[in-house]
Amino acid sequence: MSSNCKIAKGISLFMLLLGIVAIASGIFMIVAAPGTANVTTVEDPVITTEVFGIIMVATGVLYFAAGITGALGANHPAKLGTFIVFATIVSFVNLFELALAISFDSSIWQNLLLAAVGFAGALFAARAKKEATAI
């Protein structure tokens, strides 16, 4: 296994872990949404919490799918095309979320980090795929 494959596999396993954490957090948000009924800063806090939980679960599924395809594809680098697509989508989703965070004057470091992880994963997977097809 080349160094590019090892790095792509490490990044994909990190994305897999992020996916599991995001899915668990989203499910927790959905289940715990009724506990936010007393919040007065949002018009309908229960629905808001449920919607953000659903978005987090959807994002977690995307990360999980990227992690699975990358971990499996790193063993056969010629088949890393799906991971490259997923990692690119992850990068663009996080860049979009970064723009939203900036517009809401919110914390941006998480989205910068996740966009960089997705971009690095796509880059190293593309290098590994290129090496595998050149042989």
Disulfide bonds with the S-S distance in Angstrom:
none
